[in-house]
């Protein structure tokens, strides 16, 4: 178990570019550092109301029709977290998805690459992973309100993973072909012996590394690929945003 990961927030950072301004504007409206939910969480398939907790400033919104399976997002995620002293397990994972219909622009610019789906934490409005942690390692980031795991507090009991209502695909379909035992959106790091999950790279002024470094996103911003949406984006994590991400994964 490592003592290097910060228990709550990340270092303060400089202003970001215009693309991340709305995300960090929402993130700046922080409340208390840690919030705990007192009652059990509802099932992912039946959530009529959400317990009162601060909504995450954002959630990663994937568009599988634009994904080329290059794994840049996984590598970038791993790299920036290792540099910050945290687990190097990628929080986002790419899976082969033969039923995905590609955007015509991707077929033109990247012919024959295959079809893929990106899976990440959905930043649930009611965060069922949070109240089950017996040591308070699952927390609400004070700046972004992302649901995060303080690795230096984690005792690897696995209760957060068990409570996560969203499974991943079968690991046999993982594009990186590197099995790590992942079953949910919360991942066990067998090296550091801690659990970890997406934290929106909340300490980075540039925002989530996967969104910043995705090569399809870069080409869309450059105007090389014509698309009104990004391959990976960050959208408000309110109930509507949460349901939007769920609909993409359905």
N, C-alpha and C positions, 0 to 999 in steps of 0.2 A: 504494500500500500504506500502511495506517495504522499509526502507533505507539501509538494510544490504547488499544487493547484490552489487558486484562491477560493476561500470559503463562500464568498458571495459575489460582489461586483468585480468588474475588470478595471484596469487603469483608465483614467480619463483620457480622452483623445481629442484631436483637432477636428475642425469642421470637415464635412465630407463633400463630395461632388454633388451636383444637382440631383442625380439619379437616386441617391440615398437620403436626400434631405427630408422627405416626408416620413421615412422610416425613423430617422433619428429625432425628428421633431416629436413624433409620438413617444419615442423612447425617453425623451427628456422629461416627460411629465411623470416622473417616478413618485412612488409613494414609499411605504415601508420596505425594508430590505428583504424580509422574508415573510411569507404568508402561509399559514397552514390551514388545511380544510378539515373541519371537525367531523364530518359525516362521510359515509361511503359514497362512491361515485356511481352515476347511472351507467348503464350499458351504452356502448358506442352506437348501437343500432336503435336506441330509444332514449333520446335526450330532450324531453319536453321543456325543461328549464335548466339553467346552469347555476350552481352555487355562486355566491358573491365572492369573486376573486378578481384581481386586476387582469385584464386581457393583455396578452402578449402584444407588443408593438407590431409584430409581423409574423408571418409564416411563409415558408418556402413554397412557392406555387410552381409546380412543374408543368411543362407542356411536352408530353411524350412524342408528339408528332414532329418535334424539332430536335429530339435527342439523337446524336450520332454514335453513342456508346463509346466515346473516346476515353472516358473515366477521368478527365481532367478535374471534374468536381470532387471525386473521391480523393485524388492525389492532393489537391489544394486543401481540402478539409483536413486531411491527415497532417500535412506539412505545417499549417498555421497553428494547429493545436499542439503539435510536438514542440514547435518553437516557443509556445507559451507555457511549456512544462506540463502539458496535459496528455491524456491518452492519444495515441496515434491512430486509433481505430477511426475510419471514416464514418461520420454520422449520417451521411447520405450514401445510398447504394443504388447501383444501376443493375437492372435485370433485363434479360432477353425477353422480349414481349412480341411474339409473332403476330398477334391480333391488332397491333397498333397500325393505324393508317398514317403514313408519312405526309408531312407538308410537301407540296410539289417543289418548293424552293430547295428543300433538303435533298430531294431526289435528283435535282439538277446539279447542285454543288457537291453533293457527297453520294454519288450513285453506288449502290451495292453495299452500303454499310450495315444493313440490317435494321431492325426495329427494337426499341428499348423503352423501358419505363423507369423513372426516377422515384425512389421512395425515401421519405424523410419523416421526421417528427411532425405531427400536425398541430402542435401547440394547443392541445385541447382546451377549450374555455374552462372546463371544470377540472382539468389536470388530475385524473384519477391516480396517477403515479405518485403524487405529492403526499397525500395524507397517510399512505401506508408505510413510508420510510420511518423506521424506529429511531433514527439518529438525526433526523433533520437534514440529511444530505441532499434531498430533492427540494429545490428552493425556487423562489421567484426572483429573477435577477432584478436588482433595484433600479437599474437604468432602462432596460428594455422590456422588463416583465416577462422575458422568455422563461420557460420552465427549464431549469438547468440542474445538473448534478455536481455538487462540490466533491471532487474526487478525493480530497484530503479528509473528508468525513465519511466517505462510503465504506461500509463494512462488507460489501458484496453479498448481502443476504438474498438478493434477487427479488424482493417483494415489489419493487418498482416495475421490473420487467413483467412480472406476473400480472400486475394491475393494468399494464398498457393494453388497451383494447384493439390495437391495430397490428396484425401480423405482417410480416414481409412475405414475399414469394418464397417458394422452395429454393434452398441454396443451390440446387443443381442448375437453376436458371440464372445465377449470379454471373454477370458479364465478366467480372475479374477472375472467376474460377478459383477463388481463394476462400474456402470454407472457414468460417470463424464461429459457427454455432449460432449465428444470429437468427432469432425467431420473431422478434418484435422490433419496434422502433427504438428501443433501448438496448444497447449492445454491451456485452461483457468483454472486457479486455483481459485476456488470459495471461498477458505478460505483467501488467500492473495490478491485476486482480481487483479491478473496480468496474463498476458500471458507468456508462457514459451515454450521452445523447446530444442531439443538436442543441446548440445554445445561441444560434444566430450570429456566432462570432462577435458577441456583444461588446468585446473590448476593442475591436478593430474599427478605426475611423471609416474604412471603406465598406463596412458592413460584411455580410456573409461572403466568404471566399469563393464558395461555389458559384454564386451569382456573378461575382466580379470577374472570375477567370474563365468561365465557360466560353470556349472558342466560338460557339454559335452566337452567344450573346454579343461577343466582341464584333463579329461580322454584321450582326443586325444593327448595332450602334454605328458601325462604319458605313452602313447603307449597302454593303455588299450583298447581304441577304435581305430581301424585302419581307418584313413581318411586323404586324402590329403588336405582337406579344413576344416575350423572351422565352428561351428554352427553360431557364430557371429565373424566377423573379421573386420578389418579396412583396406580399400584399397584406392589408390589414387582417389581423387574426381574430376579428369579431366572429360572431356566429355565422354570418354570411360568408366570410372568407374561409372559415373552417369547413362549411358545407361545400364550398366551391372546390376545395382541394379534394375532399372526399369523393365528389362527383367525378373528378378526373381519374381517380384511382379505381372507380367502380368497373 
